[in-house]
Amino acid sequence: MKERFEVGEKRIDRKALIRQYKESRRPMGIYRVRHKASGRSLVGETVDLPAMLNRVRFQLNAGAHPNVELQRDWKKYRKPKQLE
């Protein structure tokens, strides 16, 4: 039995949505997380930029980022606008 759910008047096939997501191209490249106040940056590369940004923010908020200096700055300033 196909798993379907309704959004408004449309019926959506969940497996088709998952397959579509997995087959979609994700932006890849080089990223930089910069602390405006100190001018320090973390530079990296990834095959999925949105996922990496989500991962870095989660690690910083959880206090578990592997870059000790970046984690220290995040803890000290704790302002999301400080990092771009």
C-alpha positions, 0 to 999 in steps of 0.5 A: 500500500502506497503511503499518501497524505493530503495537502489541501486537495492534493494527494501526495505520494511520500515515496515519490517525494523522497525519491525526488529529493534524493535525485535532486542536485544540491549546491556544492562548493567552498564555504566560509564561516566568518566571525565579524568581531574578531575577523577569524574564519573557518573555510571548508568544502562540501558536496551539500552546502545547505546541509553543512550550514545546518550542521555547523550551526547545530554543532555550535549551538550544542557546544560540540563544534570540533574547531575549538576557537570557533566554538569559544567565540560562539560561546562568548558572543552567542549572537547568530548575526556575528557569523555569516 
